[in-house]
Amino acid sequence: MGDVEALTIGHGSEVTMHFSLTLEDGTVADATVDGEPMTFTMGDGTMVEGLEMVLYGLKVGDKQSLSIEPRDTFGFPDEENIHTLPRSEFSDEMKIEEGMIIGFSTPSGEEIPGAILEIGDDEVKVDFNHPLAGHEVVFTVEILDIKPAV
């Protein structure tokens, strides 16, 4: 009886892992918390494609830490993603401050984050670029379980 080949991550695999996304300065941007791993299916859109790509071929027990350029993760900031909105679109009860990130609904019903850049008397400048756009990230993973594609 031959050795059983270890299952590797491929398209459609269900992956359970611990991960962290860290900025160049060591700031943790995202991570599995409280010891609870993340489970997702490769190719389902849960992970940014550039992060998902580095998982292909890994096996249970594999650990890796890679530095990934902005072009392969969250892209670069785009001036066209900075919008000036009427101050009246924010309720008076909402205490907005520069630097605050707020969820906004798109016409299609999707929710996207926007960072408040400037607050004027009549207008509010909001940055809809991904908060990690333009940043190199260190993606550290530990693969806990893999289920084959169904």
N, C-alpha and C positions, 0 to 999 in steps of 0.2 A: 504494500500500500504506500503510495507516494505522499509527499508533503502536501498539505492543503495550502493553496496560495492565499495569502492574506488579502482581504477585500480592501480595495483602494477607492478613494473618493472619485466619482465620475458624475456626469450629468444625470440628474434625477435622484442621486443618492440622498438619503436622509442622514444628516450629519448632526451629531451632538458634540459640542465643544465648549471649552472655556476660551475667551479671547480678551484682548485689550487693544485699544487704539490709543496711541500716545503721540503727542506732538513733539517736535524737535526739542523743546525745552523741558520735556518730562511730564507735562500736564496730561493727565488721563482724560481723553475726550469721550470715551465710551468703553465699557467693559461689562463682562458678566458680573453680577453683584450677588452678595450674600451666598456665594458658593453654588448658586443655581446656574447650571450650564444653559447654553442656547441650543435649541434644536430647530433646524430648518431644512428645506429641500433645495439642493443645488439647482439653480436656474429658475427659482420661483420669484425672484425679484427682492427677496428679503435682504440679501447682501449686495453691496455695490459690486459690479462686475469685476473691477480690478482687484478687489479683495478676494472675491470668489475664485478667480483664476489661480491664485497662489495655493489654493487648497487641493486642486486636482492632483491625484496620485498619492496623496498622503494616506497613511494607515492608522488604525487605532493605536494610541500610545505615542504617535509622532508629536513632536513639539518643534515649533520654529518661530523665529522672530525675524521679520523682514522690514526694511525701510522702503516705502513705496512713494513714488513721485506723485504730485498733484494730478498730472495728466492721466494717471492710471486709477485714480480714486475719485475725488470730488471736484476735479477740474480747477479752473482758475476763475477768480472773480470777473464778472462781466458788468460793465457800467450800465448795460441795458436792463439789468436786474435790480437797479436802484430806482425806486419810484417815489414821487412826491404825491401824498394823499391829502385830501382836505381834512383839517382837524376835526370837522364835524362827523367824520366816519368813526371816531373814537368816542365812546360815551363819556359823559362828564364824570361818572363814577369811576371810570377806569383811570387809575393813576399811572400814566406812562412816564418812563424815564429813558434818557439816552443810554444805549447799551442793552436795554431790556429786549428779550426775544419773545415775540407773541405769535400765536397761531392765527393764520388768516385762511379763510375759505376761498377757493378759486371758483370761477363760474361753473366748473364741472363738479364741484362739491368736494374736491380734494383739499386737505388741509396742509398748508406749507408754513414753515417758520419764517418770520421776518424780524430783522434786528433794527431797532429804532436808532437812527443815526443822529437826527436833529429834530428838535421840536420848536416850531415857530408859533406865532399867534394864530395863523390861519392854515398852516400846512405842517405836515410831518413827513420827514424823509425816512424811507424804510428800505433796507437792504435785504433783497430776497435771494441773494447768493447763499449757497450752503455754508453754514458756519465754518466748515473745514476747507472750503475752497481756497486754493493757493498754498495749502500747507502740506509738507511732506509728513507722512504718518508712519509710525512704527506699528506694525500689525503682528501681534504675538498670539499664537494659538496652541492649544493642546487638544488633540482629537481624542474624544472619550468613547464614541460609538459611531458606527456606520451601518446603515441598512441599505441593501441594494435598491436600485431603481425598480419601481413596480411596473 
